[in-house]
Amino acid sequence: MQQCLRTSQQPLDLARARRQHAGYVAALRELGLEVEVLPALDICPDAVFVEDTAVLLGRRALITRPGAPARRAEVASVREALARTNQFDIHEMTAPARLDGGDVLRVGSRLFVGMSARTNADGVDRLAKLAVREGLSTQTVAVDAGLHLKSAVTAIAETTVIVDAQQLDPRPFQQLGLEVIEAQEPAGANVLALGSTIVVSASAPQTAAHLEARGLCLVRVELDQFHLADGALTCLSLRTAAAGTWCC
Ligand code: CIR
């Protein structure tokens, strides 16, 4: 991870990052999730950010072609891991398409795809063709600040999103009838909703308090070393829901 792509100059503390990753995995397991941890890939310093390498849509898994060439070697191990589960039909993305999973936000039966520097129209097109077979509609969202769409917005529920309004205009979501909660800190816009339990970065204490005041149950995880690597909470995992249920 020391050599990963990032904008911050601040040194990374690898031992702390390892402890934080273990804490993330433990938090998900305590919430009843079955978690498979993939082996580290020494030649891929960004491999911990697995969310970018695949998009899971029901029984379909789309292996992405990550926008950063330096990250393309990561997909092989994720493809193998997904194939091993025997739960997915594996679909591929080929050049010139490129897409990072961090740009794909599912809210109910909608997929929002961020047009960030990592994702292009061919990538969106590839995803949209697969998504329609899953009954999902796809629409793009401009990403003018931050790395990915999900750096600035995630779903709290099937009709509610949390947005960092400093980075992303919340109005398109409101216009679609979605409820928008404003995150109080940048790291607060990327949360993992598991029913009424919300996993949030400990770097977003005010956002967590705000969500708690709405009656949600909050689980805080320390992730500052991953934020220094431009990573958010969701990008450390790929989630799949039980048949007939929804998972963000
Ligand atoms: C990158 O620049 O690709 C990594 N250092 C961070 C990726 C974070 N991914 C995500 O938020 N989905």
Boltz pocket constraint, residues with backbone or C-beta under 6 A from the ligand:
constraints:
  - pocket:
      binder: B
      contacts: [[A, 4], [A, 5], [A, 6], [A, 46], [A, 49], [A, 51], [A, 52], [A, 68], [A, 71], [A, 101], [A, 102], [A, 103], [A, 147], [A, 148], [A, 150], [A, 151], [A, 229], [A, 230], [A, 231], [A, 232], [A, 234], [A, 235]]
      max_distance: 6.0
